[in-house]
Amino acid sequence: MGIEHVAMYVNDLEAAREFFEKYFAAQSNDLYHNKTTDFRSYFLTFDQGSRLEIMTKPGMEDAEKSLARTGLIHVAFQVGSKEKVDELTNQLREDGYEVVSGPRTTGDGYYESCVVALEGNQIEITV
């Protein structure tokens, strides 16, 4: 068994798609649009085959996202080397995103950073 994909609702679907394409080399499918409900989504595929579905629809609740909460807390992206973690973290910082930790080696041995990006969601960047 395995996880087929992870999904997240966003307010700005096009900005979310562009974020993942720009920083994480995502490949997007064509927009799906249910004209009855106005639900819209993209499936984003990454280099190693993992997929993220980004979705939007009218009337969503947009609660504050504290960094210490229950539920899914971050999406982690593997970039291949410490140097790439450093480079992408610095690029995101320079582009105005908040780096909340790292780059650093964690107690359990991961080299990573965490950035608050994309409507207050945490994105982890790891080797």
Salt bridges, closest charged atoms under 4 A:
GLU4 OE1 - HIS5 ND1 2.50
GLU4 OE2 - ARG51 NH2 2.99
GLU14 OE1 - ARG17 NH2 2.63
GLU21 OE1 - ARG17 NH1 2.98
ASP38 OD1 - HIS33 NE2 2.76
ASP38 OD1 - ARG40 NH2 3.07
GLU53 OE1 - HIS5 NE2 3.25
ASP62 OD1 - LYS65 NZ 3.09
ASP95 OD2 - LYS22 NZ 3.56
GLU112 OE2 - ARG104 NH2 3.88
GLU124 OE1 - HIS74 NE2 3.05
